[in-house]
């Protein structure tokens, strides 16, 4: 009950941050105050309310007000602004926030690594795989130094996607088997493990090793989705088996 009450108080506090951000922008308040209020408000609107439109409506003027004071927007605010813009397909805002974040010196190293990962995802969408791989390699180094094994594994998986798209299937397969899959096994993340096994099966299929790919699909991937009740992934896997 205490945890539930604490959670409600936290949600209420974040909801009040939306009003605080509005008041800070009316002032305008000092850049640090705007950044804190707008970050909390945008995070609440995006993560709790699932309202990316309202979140972006906070992030846009907040970033502009902070810049008007000659201050660089912080990575936390930019990150949530990017999330909102990405969900809405507002690529101009997404690219602008990404550029502002990447131009910053210093700041939280994990936030920068996450920003680099998001930037790489955007580059993949635009077809610039070389720049995307470069950004992912830098992000992977940050995650490794920080000891964030899950984020590092996810990043390595994205690198493997790029390598497979280029036809470097042997290296992509090595990353999947030796660097990504063992992490999810150690963490006990059965869903991420199943997804990775599916990617391995994709590579084996591309190499013509269809019997082994089929075995992985039937014996290792499909049973996980059935246990988890993930009907979408189960249907996709059945389609690939077919």
N, C-alpha and C positions, 0 to 999 in steps of 0.2 A: 504493500500500500504506500509506503514511504517513497519507493522508487517511482510508483505511478504518479504520486503527487508532485515529485520532483520533475518528472517529465512534463507534466501539465504546466508547471511554473516556467519551465524552460521554453515551451512553445509559446506561452503567453508573453514572455520576455521578448522572444523573437518577433512576435506579432507587433508588439509596441515599437520595435525597431523600425517598422515601416513608417509609422508616424514620426519617429525621431528623425529619420532620413528626410522626410518631407519638410520638417521644420528646419533642419540643418541647411537644406537647399534654399529655403526662403530667405535665410539670413543675408548673405551666405555665412555659414560658420567657418572656422578655420579648416584647412584641408584635412588635417588629421581627424577631426570630428566627423566631417563628411564621409571620409573613407571608412571609418569604423561603423557608423550608422548605416551607410549604404551597403557595406559588405554583409552585415547581419540581415538587413532587409532583403537584399537580393538572394541570399542563401535561403532564407525562410520562404520566400515566394517560389523559388525554384524547387527546393527539396521537399518542403512540407506541403505547400499549397499546389505544387505542380502547375504553377502559373508563370510560364516563361515570358509571356507578353508583359505582365506587370513587373517582373524582375528586370527585364530589359529597359522598361520605362523608368526604372530607378537608376540603373547602371549608366545609361547614356548621359543624363544631365549631371550625375555625380562625377563621372570622369571628366566631363567638360569643365565643371566648377573647380575641380582639383587642379586641372591644367591651367585654368585662368589665374590661379594663384602661384604659378610657376613651380608647381610640385608634381613629381611623377606619381601617377596612380599606383597603389600597391597591388601586388600580384594576386592577393586574395580577391579583391573586388574585380579585377580584370578577369580572373579565372571564372567567377560566377557569371560575369557578363558574357564571356565566351560561351559558356554552357547554354545560357538563355538564347543567344544569337544562333548557335548551332542547331538547337532544337527547332527554332522557328524558320530556319533556312535563310536568316539574315546574314548573308556571307560578307557584305561590306562591313558591318559592325564586327563580325567575327574576325575578319582579317585585320581590321584597325586595332582591336583590342590585343590581338596576338602580336602585332608589330610593336605596340607600346610595351607589352610585357617583355618581349625578347630584347628590347633596347635598354631595359633597366640593368644597372650594375648592382651586384650584391643582392640582398633580400634572402628570403628563406630558400634553402637549397632544394627542399622537397617540392615546394611550390614551383620552382623553376623547372625541375625535372618533369613535373606533371604538365607544365606549360609546353615543354619541348615535345612531349608525347602527343599532346593535342595538336600542336603545330604540324607534327609529322603526319597525323591522321588527315589533316586538311591538305597537306601536300600530296598525299596518296590520292585524294579525291580529284586533285587537279592534274594528276599524272606525272608529277615530278618525283620519281622514285629515288633518284640519287640524293637529292636534298633531304627527302624523308628519311632515308637510311642514316644519313649523317646526323640528323636531329635525334633519331632513336638511339644511335650509338652514344651520343652525349648524355641522353637521359638515362641510359642503362648504366653508364659510369657513375652518375649521381646516385641512383638507387642502390648500386652495389656498395658504394662508399658509406651510404646511410644505413646499410643493413636491411633494406626493405626488400626482402626476398620475393614477396608476391609481385610487387610492382616491377621488379627486375624480370621476373619470369614472363609477365604479360608483355613487357617491352621486347624481350627476346622473341616471343611468339610473333609479334608484329614484324620484326626483322626477318623472321623465317618466312612470313607471308611474301615479303618483297623478294627474297631470294628465290622462292618457288616461282613467283611470277616472271622472274628473269630466266628461269630454266636451271637455276643452281639448286637442283632438287636434292643432291647428296648432302650439301651443307645445311639446307633447310631441314632435312630429315635428322641430321646429327643434332642440331639445336633442339628440335622437338624432343628427341629421345634422351639426350644426355643432359640438357640444361633446363628445359621447361617441365617436362613430365615428372622428374624426380621431386621437384619443388612441391607440386600439387599433391604428390603422394605423401610427402613428409607432413604437409599441412592438413592432410585429411580432407582436401577439397575434392569430393568425388565428382561434382559437376564439371569443374574446370579440367579435371583429369579426363573425363569422358569427351569433352570438347577437343582436347589436345589429341586424344587417341583418334578422334574423327579426322583431324587435320593430317595425322600420320597416315591414316587410311587413304585420304585424298592423294597424298604424294605417292603412296605405293600403287594406287590405281593408275596414276599418270605414268609410272614407270613400267606398267604392265604386270605388276605383281598382284593380280586380282584375287587370287585364292587367299593370300595373307590378309589383304584388305577386307575381304568378305568375313574372314574369321574374326578380325578385330571388331567389325561392325556388329556381328551377331553375338559374340561371346563377351565383349568387354564394354562396348559403347551402348548398345540398345538396352541391356538389362539395367543400367544405371538410370536411364530416363524413365523406364517403366517403374522402378522403385521410387523415384522422386515424383512420379505423376506428371512429368513434363510432357504433355501431349504434343506440343509443337515440335520439340526436338525429336521425340519418338517418331513422329510422322516424317520428318526430314530424313532421319536415319533409315527408316523403312524404304523411303524413296530411293536413297542411295544404294541400299541393298538390292533393290529391284533393278 
